[in-house]
Amino acid sequence: MAKKEQKSKTSQRKEQRKREQDYIRELETRIEEYNPKNSNAVFFKDLPISNATLRGLKEASFVKLTEIQKNSIPISLKGYDVLGAAKTGSGKTLAFLIPVLEKLYRENWTEFDGLGALIISPTRELAIQIYEVLLKIGSRTSFSAGLVIGGKDVKFESERISRINILIGTPGRILQHMDQAVGLNLNNLQMLVLDEADRCLDMGFKKTLDAIVNNLPISRQTLLFSATQSQSLDDLARLSLTDYKSIGTLDIVKENETGASATPETLQQSYIDVPLQDKLDTLFSFIKTHLKNKMIIFLSSSKQVHFVYETFRKLQPGISLMHLHGRQKQKARTETLDKFSRAQQVCLFATDVVARGIDFPSVDWVVQVDCPEDVDTYIHRVGRCARYGKQGKSLIMLTPTEEAGFLKRLASKKIEPKKLVIKQSKKRSIKPQLQSILFQDPELKYLGQKAFISYVKSIYIQKDKEVFKFDELPVEEYANSLGLPGAPKIKIKGMKSIERAKQKKNASRSLMALSKMNEDGEPENIDKSTDEAKQETKVRTKYDKMFERKNQTILSEHYLNITKQQANDDEDDDFMTIKRQDHKLVEEELPDLIVPTSKRSQKKALSKKASLSSKGNATKMVFDDDGQAHPIYELEGEEEFINKGSAEDQKKEFLAKETEVMNEVDIEDKQVAKEKKQEKKRKRLEMLRKEIEDEYAEEYGINEEPENEAFLGTGNLSDDMESDSDDDSRTKKEVSYKRNNESDYEGEYDDNIIEMEEPNTLEDLESLTAKLIGN
Ligand SMILES: Nc1ncnc2c1ncn2[C@@H]1O[C@H](COP(=O)(O)OP(=O)(O)OP(=O)(O)O)[C@@H](O)[C@H]1O
């Protein structure tokens, strides 16, 4: 009986396998016959994709195709390499995830086949987001998915990685796993996806990407996606793709030629012309007048973000404030992303770490307080709103020196923001409040100084000198606008040479003033005789002096931090130094000191001639090896001299001995010089490496301490999915970081959403409370 049952089960399984094989063959035929040119596909179900993926898509409320999906998915399904470009928020994520799932499905991929697809994203946030979308749409497939973004122990990840079918990660971490060669087996890899590929290159991942790509099987399929097109992207495409199809790239070029903008049509773009020193006032006024909105405020560095967030919190504009930058711990970053996504009335201060790819629902405004380095960054930043056909607004603040140059750059991509003028009645100044806040809180003053320095440095290092004019920065006014008593001293590499060149050419006053500031941010009165220096010498009020005194001791540690590097540099500048040794002075051995009383004797005492005559002639002495002083000519006795041999022999012997000593010393000197040179070079390289790492970590947090969380799938995608009561085949285990309240996302793309005045989330409630306190 049992045998019979067993037999029937086996035949059932065989039949099911056959049905699956037939279904896959049918899918393959449909793909082959599918002609993208004649296609009028509107829905996902019109494409030759499996029922499992279709069900996943439907459950995640994805029904209708977007343009890039309609054009690229069929090509990818046919197995071509693809270079895909489409505007921000146009649905590129699904455009690559669906072909990944389909490829593995048609290959009958199982957990024993190992890694089938590798998806590389430039930032952790984006990687997490892709992973979440994959979990949603892959809920009806049986693949395992994993996320490696750094932060967790590599060993911990390695153990789990061997069971993963689809791996998503940041370039550095993926390479680290490849290097360790434990767990990660890439021999079977079917697909490689590079999302925001040009960003990976901009972030200095070129070598890492090359190393990864070079170690992958050549037979793989590669998909490369980005919202902007650049030379570096084309270069990468040439290197990593074979016989590829470009989707949407020509559209972008054509749209440019036909006058269409590179940004979504649903985006209303505007700019205001604001002097640097008025930016924070303008920003504060903007926030105060948009309290019911969800907005992202972009600033140029982590320090700027930190400073503005901390000070604005104290000013209580009446809306919930958040901040996000690469210097934060990954846990805090993920939490902020999640909270911001769910809130409706909230203001997020951020760096470019969230400029690309991140899909925040329903952002009303993107405000760029600091001008982005180029138009592509502008496009990505504003792309955080007006996504998937929704309305959105953007505002960029341009200083008078940036305005013409940057508008020209934007116009080259057919982006023409409208000029806005701020109503006089709405203008308000927060400078006095900032001064008072910084006065009361030395930590904030320190933050302000750091923010100032990082902004000035960011302008200095910009490549586009037609837009960013370092020499014309109103440094003093800018420092005051942050609430600082003066511009902090800044030392930038190469600054000295610039300074010299500027001096020769009658350097602009701002630059010179900046470089002559002392540590308190005040001008150093190096040469008060010149009119210019006199003008620059600020009159210090009693208040200023009090302010400095109050902060002197508390901030000493911070000042030390700021100036430590400077001090080291300065040390190097001194070519010769006198090294003080601690000589013991015995009081009794010191001569008596008698102070002459009469004027005549005082004069005589100070006269060199008189002093010499009183001491007799100076005698020149030499010191022997034991430190004993001898007169320079100390003659030997004649007998002793003759006994030592002939004068000629003694001369020769002396010369030979000296030559030998000289040679030895010479070798030693050379060795010491070589070692010093090597050490210097090593230190220089070390500093350079650290600088690059710090800069990179600052903006993207890639090299953070391993306290960040990494998320790996359970080894089985269905384990990671939310349980579904009507389907027993799925496990009940929930993915560790699945959003707590998925209902907040439901109907996200439904245009009929009714906006609620009532607070929806804790953040909205916070915002409401802040408003009440603020008013
Ligand atoms: N077919 C679809 N139907 C409904 N919503 C969709 C569809 N495709 C994508 N979306 C939604 O549109 C939004 C933007 O998609 P996605 O993040 O993939 O855009 P993107 O092109 O990658 O943008 P970016 O260039 O900024 O990274 C997301 O919220 C996504 O869920």
Ligand as a Chemical Component Dictionary entry (heavy atoms), coordinates in Angstrom:
data_LIG
# 
_chem_comp.id                   LIG 
_chem_comp.type                 NON-POLYMER 
_chem_comp.pdbx_formal_charge   0 
_chem_comp.three_letter_code    LIG 
# 
loop_
_chem_comp_atom.comp_id 
_chem_comp_atom.atom_id 
_chem_comp_atom.alt_atom_id 
_chem_comp_atom.type_symbol 
_chem_comp_atom.charge 
_chem_comp_atom.model_Cartn_x 
_chem_comp_atom.model_Cartn_y 
_chem_comp_atom.model_Cartn_z 
_chem_comp_atom.pdbx_ordinal 
LIG N1  N1  N 0 4.531  49.952 -12.951 1  
LIG C1  C1  C 0 4.414  50.668 -11.857 2  
LIG N2  N2  N 0 3.204  50.886 -11.318 3  
LIG C2  C2  C 0 3.073  51.620 -10.202 4  
LIG N3  N3  N 0 4.096  52.187 -9.566  5  
LIG C3  C3  C 0 5.314  51.995 -10.055 6  
LIG C4  C4  C 0 5.544  51.231 -11.223 7  
LIG N4  N4  N 0 6.862  51.211 -11.464 8  
LIG C5  C5  C 0 7.457  51.926 -10.490 9  
LIG N5  N5  N 0 6.536  52.415 -9.642  10 
LIG C6  C6  C 0 6.761  53.270 -8.493  11 
LIG O1  O1  O 0 7.371  54.472 -8.954  12 
LIG C7  C7  C 0 8.310  54.942 -8.035  13 
LIG C8  C8  C 0 9.629  55.169 -8.738  14 
LIG O2  O2  O 0 10.193 53.942 -9.137  15 
LIG P1  P1  P 0 11.752 53.664 -9.059  16 
LIG O3  O3  O 0 12.263 53.937 -7.701  17 
LIG O4  O4  O 0 12.011 52.331 -9.632  18 
LIG O5  O5  O 0 12.246 54.808 -10.030 19 
LIG P2  P2  P 0 13.688 55.025 -10.649 20 
LIG O6  O6  O 0 13.486 55.215 -12.098 21 
LIG O7  O7  O 0 14.591 53.948 -10.222 22 
LIG O8  O8  O 0 14.075 56.404 -10.000 23 
LIG P3  P3  P 0 15.545 56.959 -9.680  24 
LIG O9  O9  O 0 16.214 57.270 -10.961 25 
LIG O10 O10 O 0 15.273 58.163 -8.875  26 
LIG O11 O11 O 0 16.229 55.883 -8.939  27 
LIG C9  C9  C 0 8.401  53.905 -6.954  28 
LIG O12 O12 O 0 7.675  54.358 -5.852  29 
LIG C10 C10 C 0 7.775  52.663 -7.535  30 
LIG O13 O13 O 0 7.156  51.877 -6.569  31 
# 
loop_
_chem_comp_bond.comp_id 
_chem_comp_bond.atom_id_1 
_chem_comp_bond.atom_id_2 
_chem_comp_bond.value_order 
_chem_comp_bond.pdbx_ordinal 
LIG N1  C1  SING 1  
LIG C1  N2  SING 2  
LIG C1  C4  DOUB 3  
LIG N2  C2  DOUB 4  
LIG C2  N3  SING 5  
LIG N3  C3  DOUB 6  
LIG C3  C4  SING 7  
LIG C3  N5  SING 8  
LIG C4  N4  SING 9  
LIG N4  C5  DOUB 10 
LIG C5  N5  SING 11 
LIG N5  C6  SING 12 
LIG C6  O1  SING 13 
LIG C6  C10 SING 14 
LIG O1  C7  SING 15 
LIG C7  C8  SING 16 
LIG C7  C9  SING 17 
LIG C8  O2  SING 18 
LIG O2  P1  SING 19 
LIG P1  O3  DOUB 20 
LIG P1  O4  SING 21 
LIG P1  O5  SING 22 
LIG O5  P2  SING 23 
LIG P2  O6  DOUB 24 
LIG P2  O7  SING 25 
LIG P2  O8  SING 26 
LIG O8  P3  SING 27 
LIG P3  O9  DOUB 28 
LIG P3  O10 SING 29 
LIG P3  O11 SING 30 
LIG C9  O12 SING 31 
LIG C9  C10 SING 32 
LIG C10 O13 SING 33 
# 
